[in-house]
Amino acid sequence: MAELLLDAVTEVALVVLDPDGRITGWNAGAEHISGFREEEVLGEHFSIFHPPEDIAGGKPVRELAAVRETGRYQEQGTRLRNWS
């Protein structure tokens, strides 16, 4: 069921993470918006989308903490894109 939902939404990037922040789900919208193909990101840590200064500042760690506390995290912001 979750895979059907992921596949049906194409205007929004939906990324599913495991408890450690590894990418386990990826929809067509995420591929279109990020430029990364699913096979490039599955199993990678979601911090690959953050600029180095956000990683250095601990932003990915804070985002995972928010998910653990509330069950979700949503934000619009700057993310890295695969331009190759």
C-alpha positions as CSV (number, residue, x, y, z in Angstrom):
1,M,0.0,0.0,0.0
2,A,2.8,2.5,0.9
3,E,4.5,1.8,-2.4
4,L,1.3,2.6,-4.3
5,L,1.0,5.9,-2.5
6,L,4.7,6.8,-3.2
7,D,4.3,6.0,-6.9
8,A,1.0,7.9,-7.2
9,V,2.4,11.3,-6.0
10,T,4.6,13.0,-8.5
11,E,4.4,16.7,-7.7
12,V,6.1,16.3,-4.3
13,A,9.3,14.6,-3.2
14,L,8.4,11.8,-0.8
15,V,11.4,10.1,0.9
16,V,11.0,7.3,3.4
17,L,13.8,6.8,5.9
18,D,14.6,4.0,8.3
19,P,15.3,4.9,12.0
20,D,18.9,5.6,11.2
21,G,18.2,8.1,8.4
22,R,18.9,5.7,5.5
23,I,16.6,6.1,2.5
24,T,14.3,3.1,2.0
25,G,11.6,4.6,-0.2
26,W,11.7,7.1,-3.1
27,N,8.9,8.4,-5.4
28,A,8.9,9.8,-8.9
29,G,8.5,13.3,-7.5
30,A,11.7,12.9,-5.5
31,E,13.5,11.7,-8.6
32,H,12.2,14.6,-10.7
33,I,12.9,17.3,-8.1
34,S,16.3,16.0,-6.9
35,G,17.7,14.6,-10.1
36,F,18.8,11.4,-8.3
37,R,17.6,8.1,-9.6
38,E,16.1,5.7,-7.0
39,E,19.0,3.2,-7.4
40,E,21.5,6.0,-6.5
41,V,19.9,6.9,-3.2
42,L,18.4,3.7,-1.7
43,G,20.4,2.8,1.3
44,E,22.2,6.2,1.4
45,H,21.9,8.5,4.4
46,F,19.5,11.3,3.8
47,S,22.1,13.9,4.7
48,I,23.4,13.5,1.0
49,F,20.8,16.2,0.2
50,H,22.2,18.8,2.7
51,P,24.8,21.3,2.0
52,P,28.1,20.8,3.9
53,E,27.4,23.8,6.2
54,D,24.1,22.2,7.3
55,I,25.8,18.9,8.0
56,A,28.5,20.7,10.0
57,G,25.8,22.5,11.9
58,G,24.1,19.3,12.9
59,K,20.9,19.9,10.9
60,P,20.3,16.3,9.7
61,V,20.8,15.1,13.3
62,R,18.2,17.6,14.6
63,E,15.8,16.6,11.8
64,L,16.0,12.9,12.8
65,A,15.5,13.9,16.4
66,A,12.3,15.8,15.5
67,V,11.0,12.7,13.6
68,R,11.7,10.5,16.6
69,E,9.9,12.9,18.9
70,T,6.9,13.7,16.7
71,G,6.8,10.9,14.1
72,R,7.3,13.2,11.1
73,Y,9.3,16.1,9.7
74,Q,8.4,18.5,6.9
75,E,10.3,21.4,5.6
76,Q,10.9,23.5,2.5
77,G,14.5,24.5,2.2
78,T,17.8,24.2,0.2
79,R,18.8,20.8,-0.7
80,L,21.5,19.5,-3.0
81,R,20.6,18.3,-6.4
82,N,22.3,15.8,-8.7
83,W,23.1,17.8,-11.9
84,S,25.0,15.0,-13.7
